[in-house]
Amino acid sequence: MTHWTITFIVLAIIAGILGFGEIGNDSSFIGQAFFVVFLILTFITMVIGKLKISR
């Protein structure tokens, strides 16, 4: 699970850099959307990982 968490946070950072930098309107929106999606996936994998460890 840690591998997926690190992967998603790295992808979120890259998408944030591309999305919140003013590269273009369409690519900016796509980057912001991916940023949010990857942050949500990061938190989900962290929660799942914590639940599996505590069992």
N, C-alpha and C positions, 0 to 999 in steps of 0.2 A: 504494500500500500504506500509506503514511503516513496517508492519510485514514481508512482502515478502522481502523488502530491507534488513532488519536485517538478515533474514534467508539466503539470497543469499550471503551476505558479510561474515557471519560465515562459510558457506560452502566453500567460496573461500579461506578463511584463512586456514581452515583445509586441503583443497586440495593443497594449496601452501606449507604448512608444509610437507605434505606427498610427494608432487611432486618434490620439490626442495631440499629435503633431499635425500641423496644417499641411499635409501632403496633398490632399484633394478631398472634395466633398463626399464622393461615393466611397472612396477607400477609407476616409476618416470614419464614416458611419459604420462600415464593416469592421474596422479595427476596434471601435468602441463596443460594438456588439460582441465580438469575440472576447474582448477583455472581460466583460461581465460574465459571459458563459464560462470562461476558464476559471474565473474567481469562484463561481458557484461550484464548479466541478472540484476545485481545490478543497473547498470547505467540506463538500460531501465526502471526498476520499479521506480527509482527516478525521471526520466523525466516524466513518465506517472503520477506519484503522484503530481508533480508540476503543470502539465497541468490541472489536475482535481481540484486542490485547486484554481487555478487562474480563473476558470470559474465561 
